[in-house]
């Protein structure tokens, strides 16, 4: 198979644009949400991301060429690979931001560095889970209903990704509506622009032009931001500080399920590639994905990598192994030279937000499309905890806008509970459901699937798992700090008892009930 064919160029533009949006998101979120300085973003985070993208893309290109030689074919397409969008948002908002707020509330001198260290621990944990999981991936998939896994992802995609960027689209409708129309036309309308221009490239290009014409761009000041050469350097010392501080246990309820989701999602993408004609071995493919995340953490990036969805599309476009090699080269240059600073200055996030909005829509739709129709109620159940967690973050942001947690302002405290209750807003339930909501979503959805299939004992087992996690403080346990309501690794007995009662009812269902097809048929 030739090293580079024409289809690789088309594939490169599409996949590079996808990963470029992730890097722009990393730059924007690290600056605006986490308060990272240029030296941390361009000197540590982006070089680490470049290492992970280089390792994975080169491996999957080599793997594709190896498969082509073994089967004597010229049409083998490498697995698409890049930074995981869902994990990016989860690590920023569910790990790094809480770590920063906790550090600020504790009066630590450099809360941004604490957030970075927590992100490194989360990224390492995700990679290790994927590495270990590659040995038992098939068994993991059989144990957990698909609706439980996909609906949990959909809850995050619908809220943290889609709705947030939908707000931004309507806040800046000229650029937002234009780029959204292009993305909906090309990706949902299944058409291509004449000349073979990728829809994503057209959207970002036109969005950037409108942003400059309307004053949205340039973004900030360019001078002194990230120019130079930044070699990737090991950050084992920073990683060790986060591990010793206990970040792995503190954010275990995010790290474990996100690692499992990355694992299962990659496994499903391998199956998609096989259906398109390219059968890759499961274990090395998943292990390489995990190694990419581990490499990211060891060299400064907080963001895991994944095997992307869409292999059949890239294959149909004519991409082979060369598009992965082009991606590796492109992002190595961007990550090690700080040129992302120029791109972030010239290309506002608004120009690419329609692509991210589309990603969230596709993930949410997939939860319904890729599960049996009768399991749709379980998908809806799995969406709810993610919606609640996102709502809790909105409530907290509103309180901070009203000076709660600010110097001289009121502190977050138990006094908030009766204050909200006066308007029939059960904020206590909000804050409790926020803690470990990814576990909650998966467990409730899985139990619902088992009930739909009348496997009542299995539903009871899922509830016992929830009870155990609540008793360990990994679900629903929280405490107030002056500036937040954060997870507290302390037994949440009321919820543990509640889940235990649910389990008993499901275990006893066979003896207490009888089928009622007339009412529910």
C-alpha positions as a printed Julia matrix, in Angstrom:
521×3 Matrix{Float64}:
   0.0     0.0    0.0
   1.3     3.43  -0.96
   2.38    5.69   1.88
   0.13    8.54   0.73
  -2.83    8.61  -1.66
  -5.19   11.41  -2.68
  -7.89   10.2   -0.29
  -5.46   10.65   2.6
  -5.49   14.41   1.99
  -9.28   14.54   2.25
  -9.2    12.34   5.33
  -6.49   14.49   6.87
  -8.55   17.7    6.57
 -11.54   16.09   8.24
  -9.69   14.38  11.08
  -7.23   17.25  11.59
 -10.11   19.69  11.86
 -11.76   17.5   14.48
  -8.6    17.35  16.57
  -7.9    21.04  16.0
 -11.27   21.87  17.53
 -10.28   19.79  20.56
  -7.02   21.73  20.95
  -8.85   25.04  20.59
 -11.25   23.87  23.28
  -8.33   22.89  25.5
  -6.77   26.3   25.0
 -10.03   28.19  25.65
 -11.2    26.12  28.63
  -7.78   26.02  30.27
  -7.49   29.8   30.01
 -11.02   30.91  30.81
 -12.34   28.19  33.13
  -9.18   26.96  34.86
  -7.02   30.09  34.75
  -3.94   28.4   33.24
  -1.15   30.73  32.15
   0.52   30.55  28.7
   3.6    28.83  30.16
   1.47   25.96  31.47
  -0.71   25.59  28.37
   1.98   25.97  25.71
   4.92   24.67  27.72
   3.35   21.58  29.28
  -0.22   20.69  28.23
   0.09   21.02  24.45
   3.49   19.27  24.15
   2.0    16.39  26.14
  -0.99   16.29  23.81
   1.38   16.28  20.83
   3.2    13.23  22.21
  -0.06   11.31  22.65
  -1.28   12.18  19.15
   2.08   11.26  17.63
   2.23    7.88  19.39
  -1.29    6.82  18.51
  -1.5     8.06  14.94
   1.81    6.46  13.96
   0.8     3.17  15.59
  -2.54    2.99  13.79
  -0.89    3.94  10.48
   1.65    1.12  10.98
  -1.16   -1.24  11.96
  -3.09   -0.43   8.76
  -0.06   -1.04   6.56
   0.62   -4.3    8.37
  -2.97   -5.44   7.75
  -2.7    -4.43   4.1
   0.43   -6.53   3.64
  -1.06   -9.5    5.49
  -4.23   -9.52   3.39
  -2.74   -8.28   0.11
  -5.13   -5.29  -0.1
  -4.71   -1.65  -1.06
  -7.9    -0.3    0.52
  -7.14   -0.68   4.24
  -8.0     2.43   6.25
  -6.24    3.24   9.54
  -8.33    3.68  12.65
  -9.1     7.37  13.27
  -7.62    8.59  16.53
  -7.46   11.73  18.6
  -8.34   13.52  21.82
 -11.52   12.32  23.45
 -14.15   15.08  23.41
 -16.3    13.7   26.22
 -13.3    13.11  28.48
 -12.04   16.61  27.7
 -15.2    18.17  29.11
 -15.46   15.66  31.96
 -11.88   16.28  33.09
 -12.23   20.07  32.89
 -15.6    20.43  34.6
 -15.73   17.35  36.86
 -12.08   17.01  37.93
  -9.94   20.06  37.27
 -12.46   22.81  38.04
 -13.53   21.24  41.36
  -9.84   20.78  42.25
  -9.18   24.44  41.45
 -12.17   25.65  43.48
 -11.18   23.45  46.41
  -7.63   24.84  46.26
  -8.95   28.4   46.18
 -11.24   27.73  49.12
  -8.29   26.26  51.03
  -6.17   29.33  50.31
  -3.49   27.54  48.28
  -1.11   29.78  46.38
  -1.41   28.24  42.89
  -4.87   26.68  42.38
  -4.33   26.39  38.61
  -1.37   24.09  39.2
  -3.44   21.97  41.58
  -6.09   21.66  38.85
  -3.41   20.62  36.35
  -2.02   17.98  38.68
  -5.52   16.58  39.27
  -6.02   16.44  35.5
  -2.76   14.54  35.06
  -3.9    11.96  37.61
  -7.26   11.59  35.86
  -5.6    11.15  32.46
  -3.16    8.56  33.83
  -6.01    6.71  35.52
  -8.02    6.65  32.31
  -5.06    5.28  30.37
  -4.32    2.57  32.93
  -7.98    1.51  32.95
  -7.92    1.23  29.16
  -4.68   -0.77  29.27
  -6.0    -3.22  31.85
  -9.42   -3.28  30.22
  -7.95   -4.28  26.88
  -7.39   -7.71  28.42
 -11.07   -8.17  29.32
 -12.83   -5.8   26.94
 -15.25   -8.33  25.53
 -16.36   -9.43  28.99
 -16.95   -5.84  30.1
 -19.16   -5.27  27.13
 -21.28   -8.33  27.91
 -21.83   -7.36  31.56
 -23.15   -3.83  31.02
 -26.19   -3.18  28.83
 -25.44   -0.98  25.85
 -28.22    1.42  26.82
 -26.49    2.05  30.17
 -23.17    2.97  28.55
 -24.52    5.03  25.69
 -27.15    6.91  27.68
 -24.57    8.01  30.24
 -22.4     9.42  27.46
 -25.49   10.99  25.92
 -26.33   12.77  29.17
 -22.9    14.41  29.15
 -23.06   15.15  25.43
 -26.55   16.65  25.6
 -25.78   19.0   28.47
 -22.07   19.75  28.87
 -21.48   19.79  25.1
 -24.62   20.45  23.07
 -26.7    22.81  25.19
 -23.71   24.85  26.31
 -22.65   25.49  22.73
 -26.27   26.0   21.68
 -26.42   28.9   24.15
 -23.27   30.31  22.57
 -24.72   29.85  19.09
 -27.77   31.92  19.99
 -25.67   34.5   21.81
 -23.74   35.14  18.55
 -26.3    34.16  15.91
 -24.63   35.57  12.8
 -21.58   33.32  12.99
 -23.42   30.65  15.01
 -26.32   30.14  12.63
 -24.11   30.24   9.53
 -21.72   27.55  10.71
 -24.55   25.47  12.17
 -26.36   25.5    8.82
 -23.24   24.24   7.02
 -22.66   21.44   9.52
 -26.31   20.32   9.47
 -26.34   20.46   5.67
 -23.19   18.41   5.11
 -23.35   15.95   8.01
 -27.08   15.37   8.37
 -28.02   16.24   4.77
 -25.21   13.93   3.55
 -23.94   16.24   0.78
 -20.5    17.56  -0.14
 -19.44   20.97  -1.39
 -18.31   21.12  -4.98
 -14.6    20.77  -5.34
 -14.52   18.2   -2.54
 -14.16   20.74   0.25
 -14.99   19.13   3.63
 -18.01   20.69   5.32
 -16.11   21.2    8.53
 -13.38   23.13   6.74
 -15.98   25.35   5.03
 -17.72   25.98   8.35
 -14.54   26.95  10.18
 -13.26   29.07   7.29
 -16.53   30.96   6.82
 -17.05   31.22  10.57
 -13.58   32.74  10.97
 -14.24   35.25   8.19
 -17.54   36.34   9.76
 -15.9    36.51  13.19
 -13.3    38.96  11.85
 -15.93   41.01  10.03
 -18.15   41.26  13.11
 -15.38   41.94  15.65
 -15.43   38.59  17.46
 -11.91   37.95  16.21
  -9.1    38.45  16.93
  -9.36   36.93  20.37
  -7.23   38.75  22.94
  -3.67   39.86  22.42
  -1.28   37.83  20.3
   2.0    39.34  21.5
   4.04   37.02  23.68
   1.62   34.1   23.64
   3.26   30.79  23.17
   5.8    31.63  20.46
   8.87   29.4   20.39
   9.84   25.77  20.67
   8.58   23.71  23.6
  10.0    20.18  23.74
   7.93   17.62  25.62
   9.37   17.1   29.1
   8.4    14.41  31.62
   6.21   15.7   34.47
   6.43   12.67  36.76
   7.04   14.92  39.78
   3.82   16.88  39.25
   1.93   13.65  38.65
   3.3    12.21  41.88
   2.18   15.26  43.86
  -1.39   14.73  42.63
  -1.3    11.03  43.46
   0.07   11.61  46.96
  -2.56   14.31  47.58
  -5.25   11.7   46.92
  -6.65   13.03  43.65
  -7.19    9.53  42.26
  -9.56    8.59  45.08
 -11.17   12.04  45.21
 -12.15   11.88  41.54
 -12.49    8.12  41.22
 -16.2     8.47  40.4
 -15.17   10.34  37.24
 -11.94    8.52  36.37
 -13.3     4.96  36.48
 -16.45    5.4   34.39
 -14.72    7.67  31.86
 -11.96    5.09  31.46
 -14.57    2.36  30.99
 -16.52    4.46  28.5
 -13.39    5.17  26.48
 -12.63    1.47  26.49
 -16.08    0.35  25.39
 -16.42    3.18  22.88
 -13.13    2.19  21.27
 -14.26   -1.43  21.19
 -17.44   -0.42  19.38
 -15.42    1.59  16.87
 -13.29   -1.48  16.2
 -16.48   -3.38  15.4
 -17.52   -0.56  13.08
 -14.19   -0.82  11.26
 -14.61   -4.58  10.92
 -18.06   -4.08   9.41
 -16.44   -1.78   6.85
 -13.96   -4.48   5.9
 -10.92   -3.79   8.11
 -10.59   -6.29  10.94
  -8.1    -5.15  13.58
  -7.03   -7.22  16.58
  -8.83   -6.02  19.7
  -6.14   -6.23  22.35
  -3.28   -4.31  20.67
  -5.67   -1.69  19.29
  -7.13   -0.92  22.71
  -3.76   -1.19  24.45
  -2.24    1.38  22.08
  -5.13    3.69  22.86
  -4.43    3.33  26.58
  -0.72    3.91  26.07
  -1.53    7.13  24.25
  -3.39    8.42  27.32
  -0.59    7.32  29.65
   1.97    9.09  27.44
  -0.19   12.22  27.53
  -0.21   12.25  31.34
   3.52   11.57  31.66
   4.36   14.51  29.41
   1.89   17.08  30.73
  -1.48   16.64  29.02
  -4.63   16.09  31.1
  -6.7    14.79  28.2
  -7.05   11.11  27.2
  -7.07    9.93  23.61
  -9.44    7.53  21.91
 -10.2     5.62  18.72
 -12.64    7.91  16.94
 -15.99    7.04  15.51
 -16.29    7.28  11.73
 -13.85    4.76  10.26
 -16.31    3.74   7.5
 -16.64    7.38   6.46
 -12.9     7.97   6.21
 -12.54    4.69   4.32
 -15.28    5.68   1.86
 -13.52    9.03   1.4
 -10.44    7.14   0.2
  -8.24    7.6    3.28
  -5.76    4.82   3.94
  -2.73    4.98   6.31
  -1.29    8.29   5.15
  -3.96   10.46   6.75
  -2.87    9.23  10.18
   0.75   10.06   9.39
  -0.23   13.55   8.23
  -2.18   14.06  11.45
   0.79   12.99  13.53
   3.1    15.45  11.76
   0.63   18.34  11.84
  -0.15   18.15  15.55
   3.47   17.57  16.5
   4.3    20.92  14.89
   1.35   22.69  16.52
   1.97   21.18  19.94
   5.71   21.81  20.1
   5.9    25.27  18.55
   3.06   27.09  20.3
   1.45   27.98  16.99
  -1.91   27.08  18.47
  -1.67   30.49  20.15
  -1.83   32.13  16.74
  -4.69   29.9   15.66
  -6.61   30.6   18.89
  -6.04   34.33  18.36
  -7.21   34.24  14.74
  -9.87   31.51  14.89
 -12.36   32.01  17.74
 -14.05   28.99  19.23
 -17.29   30.28  17.7
 -16.0    29.32  14.25
 -15.83   25.64  15.21
 -18.52   25.36  17.85
 -21.09   24.0   15.37
 -18.88   20.93  14.87
 -18.77   20.28  18.61
 -22.52   20.84  18.85
 -22.98   18.28  16.09
 -20.76   15.82  17.96
 -22.98   16.16  21.02
 -26.11   15.63  18.94
 -24.71   12.51  17.3
 -23.65   11.0   20.63
 -27.09   11.68  22.09
 -28.89   10.27  19.03
 -26.67    7.19  19.03
 -27.9     6.26  22.5
 -31.35    5.72  21.0
 -30.31    4.44  17.57
 -27.82    1.79  18.72
 -29.99    0.25  21.44
 -33.11   -1.93  21.12
 -36.27    0.12  20.76
 -37.82   -1.32  23.9
 -34.83   -0.05  25.92
 -35.59    3.6   25.09
 -36.97    4.25  28.61
 -33.65    3.08  30.06
 -31.84    5.55  27.81
 -34.03    8.37  29.11
 -33.37    7.3   32.7
 -29.64    7.36  31.99
 -29.87   10.9   30.61
 -31.39   12.4   33.74
 -28.41   12.36  36.16
 -26.22   14.13  33.59
 -28.89   16.79  33.08
 -29.14   17.21  36.87
 -25.36   17.51  37.29
 -25.17   20.13  34.57
 -28.06   21.99  36.19
 -26.24   21.94  39.52
 -23.22   23.57  37.88
 -25.48   26.27  36.41
 -26.94   26.91  39.87
 -23.45   27.21  41.36
 -22.36   29.59  38.63
 -25.46   31.71  39.25
 -24.67   31.84  42.95
 -21.08   32.88  42.22
 -22.39   35.59  39.9
 -24.33   36.81  42.94
 -21.0    36.96  44.86
 -21.4    33.7   46.78
 -17.97   32.38  47.64
 -16.29   35.68  46.72
 -14.21   37.62  49.27
 -16.62   39.57  51.44
 -19.65   37.74  50.0
 -21.83   35.01  51.5
 -20.41   31.5   51.62
 -21.86   28.3   50.29
 -23.5    26.66  53.28
 -26.45   24.57  54.44
 -28.47   27.8   54.61
 -28.88   27.48  50.84
 -31.1    24.4   51.24
 -34.09   26.08  53.0
 -33.61   29.21  50.88
 -34.1    27.24  47.67
 -36.78   25.06  49.21
 -38.91   28.18  49.7
 -39.37   28.22  45.9
 -39.87   24.41  45.8
 -36.35   23.9   44.42
 -34.81   20.82  46.04
 -31.22   21.94  45.81
 -30.14   19.24  48.26
 -31.14   16.64  45.68
 -29.31   18.6   42.99
 -26.04   18.59  44.9
 -26.43   14.96  45.97
 -27.19   13.74  42.45
 -24.24   15.69  41.06
 -21.74   13.63  43.05
 -20.86   10.52  41.07
 -23.61   11.17  38.55
 -21.82    9.12  35.88
 -22.06    6.03  38.08
 -25.66    6.86  38.96
 -26.64    7.2   35.31
 -25.04    3.92  34.33
 -26.5     1.99  37.25
 -30.05    3.32  36.98
 -30.1     2.75  33.23
 -28.68   -0.77  33.56
 -31.24   -1.64  36.25
 -34.02   -0.3   34.04
 -32.89   -2.49  31.15
 -32.96   -5.53  33.43
 -36.48   -4.63  34.61
 -37.68   -4.23  31.03
 -36.31   -7.7   30.3
 -37.85   -8.96  33.59
 -34.47   -9.99  34.96
 -35.41   -8.68  38.38
 -32.54  -10.24  40.31
 -30.0    -8.57  38.01
 -31.71   -5.23  38.58
 -31.35   -5.88  42.31
 -27.64   -6.55  41.9
 -27.17   -3.2   40.14
 -28.94   -1.49  43.05
 -26.64   -3.27  45.51
 -23.68   -1.91  43.56
 -25.14    1.58  43.93
 -25.69    1.0   47.65
 -22.07   -0.06  48.08
 -20.77    2.97  46.19
 -22.95    5.29  48.29
 -21.7     3.62  51.47
 -18.13    4.26  50.29
 -18.93    7.91  49.64
 -18.51    7.65  45.87
 -22.18    8.47  45.25
 -24.27   11.38  46.54
 -22.0    12.39  49.44
 -21.12   16.08  49.45
 -20.08   18.87  51.76
 -20.1    22.65  51.57
 -16.92   24.67  51.21
 -16.99   28.49  51.2
 -17.09   28.53  47.4
 -18.72   25.26  46.35
 -20.57   22.05  47.2
 -18.02   19.31  46.54
 -17.82   15.54  46.76
 -17.07   14.17  50.2
 -15.62   10.69  50.54
 -17.88    9.86  53.48
 -20.68    7.27  53.76
 -23.94    8.53  52.26
 -26.14    6.29  54.39
 -29.62    7.59  53.43
 -28.92    6.85  49.77
 -27.21    3.55  50.53
 -30.27    2.44  52.5
 -32.57    3.63  49.72
 -30.71    1.63  47.1
 -30.75   -1.36  49.44
 -34.55   -1.16  49.73
 -34.81   -1.01  45.94
 -32.64   -4.12  45.69
 -34.85   -6.0   48.19
 -37.99   -5.09  46.25
 -36.49   -6.28  42.98
 -35.22   -9.53  44.53
 -38.71  -10.19  45.92
 -40.5    -9.2   42.72
 -41.0   -12.76  41.49
 -42.88  -13.75  44.62
 -44.84  -10.51  45.03
 -45.98   -9.81  41.47
 -47.38  -11.41  38.35
 -47.12  -10.38  34.65
 -49.57   -7.7   33.55
 -49.5    -7.76  29.78
 -52.89   -6.06  29.47
 -51.69   -2.93  31.24
 -48.25   -2.7   29.65
 -48.47   -4.62  26.4
